[in-house]
Amino acid sequence: MDAKELELVFLIADLSGYTALTEAHGNIQAAAVVTRYTELAKELLEPGARIHERVGDEIVIVGEDAASIVRTAIKLRDAVEGEPLFPMVRSGIHAGTVAEHAASYFGSALNLAARVAAYARGGQILCTEQVAALAADLDDVA
């Protein structure tokens, strides 16, 4: 097994209310929303941030720098709020050590980012204390 350990920052961002949107407007409209959401995410990536994967309405963005991930999360939230008939995005950010194997990540850092995202409400970006400390030099971010 050719796994290696890396220190990364993970942003998990999903659309709050996506299931209700699908039920109310159907699969085709839901697919259009996810397609647009993915386009926005790609357009708004800060330098050093990249999309790792998309599953349903959830996007996993990864990078080595907490500031770029936090700024990406803010830009994505703001852009989604400006889209007509879009559910709001809820996000969780955590940093830590993971194992990388076969272009996939494994470990508690990724799992914790998902747990943090699950606590967020639509329009909310939550992060762990570790990310807050790493991004403390961002003057315009509380």
N, C-alpha and C positions, 0 to 999 in steps of 0.2 A: 504494500500500500504506500503510495507516494503522497502522503498528506503532509502539510506544513501548517504551523501555527502563525496566525497573523493578528495584529491589533487593528480592528476596524470599527467604524461607526455605522450603525444601521438605522435607517428610517423605514418604518412600516407605515404606509399611508393607504387607507381604504375609504370608500365612499359610504358614509353613514346614511342608512335608509335605502340602500341600493336594492335590497330584496323587495321592499314596498314599491319602489319605482318599477321594478320588473313586473310585479303583480298588477299594478295599476295601468301600465303603458305597454306591456308585452316585451317579448324577448328582442325584437328588432330594435325598438327604441333603447332598450337597455344596452344592447351591443353598440349602438351609436354613441351612447354616453361613455362607455368604457373605452371605445376607440378614441374619442376626443380627449378623455382623461389621460390616456397613455401618450397621446401627442403632446399635450400640455406638459406632462412630466419630462418628456424628452427635451422639449424646447427650453425648459426652465432650470435644467441642471446647472449648478454652479461648477466651476472648474474643480476637478478632483472627485466629483460625485458621478456615479453611474447607476443605471438601472440594472439590478441583478436579475430580477424576474418579476413577472406579473402572473397572478393567479386570480381569476375572476376579476373582482373590482379592487384587489389589493396589489399594491406595487411595493417592492422591496428595493430601496435605494441604498447604496453602500459607498463608503469612501474612507479615506485615512484621516481626514481632518474634520473635527466636529463643527467648526465654523461653516464650512461649505455645506455640510448636511443640514445644519440649522437654517441657513439662508435658503437652501433649496426647499425645505419644508414650508417656510414662510411664503416664498414666492408661489409655491404650488397651492397653498391654502388661499392666498389672495386671488389667484387666477381662477380657481374653481368657484369662488364666491361670485365672480363676475360672469360666469357662464349661465345662460338662461336655462331654466328647468333642470338644474343639476342638483343632486344631493350634495351636502357639505362633506368635506374631507375631514377625517380624524387621524391624527398621527401620533406615533410613539417613537422616541429616539433613545438608543442606548449604545454605549461603546464598551468594547472588551475584546478578549482573546477568543478566536474561533479557529477551528481546523478547516483548511481548504483541501478538498479532495475532488477530483474530476469536475472542476468548475462549480462545485457546490460548497456551502458553508455549513458547519456543524458546531453546535456548542450553545452554552447558556446565554451568551451575549445576544445572539439572534433570537433565542426564545424569550428573553427578557424584553427585548424591543417589541415583540408581538404582544406580550402581556401589558406593557405600558400603553400600546395603541388601543388595546381592548378597553382600557379605562377612560380613554379620551371621548369627549362628546363631539358632535359635529362642529367643525370650525376650530377645534382645540388641538394644540400641539403640546404634548407632554414629553418630558425627558427625565432621565434619572439624574441624581446628584452628580454622578461622574461626568455626564455630558454638560451639565450646568457649569461645573468647574473648568472643563476643557474649553468651553465657549465663553468664559467670563469676560474676555477682552472685547466682546462685541458690544460696543457702546449703545447701540440702538435696539438691543434685545434685552427684555427683562426675563 
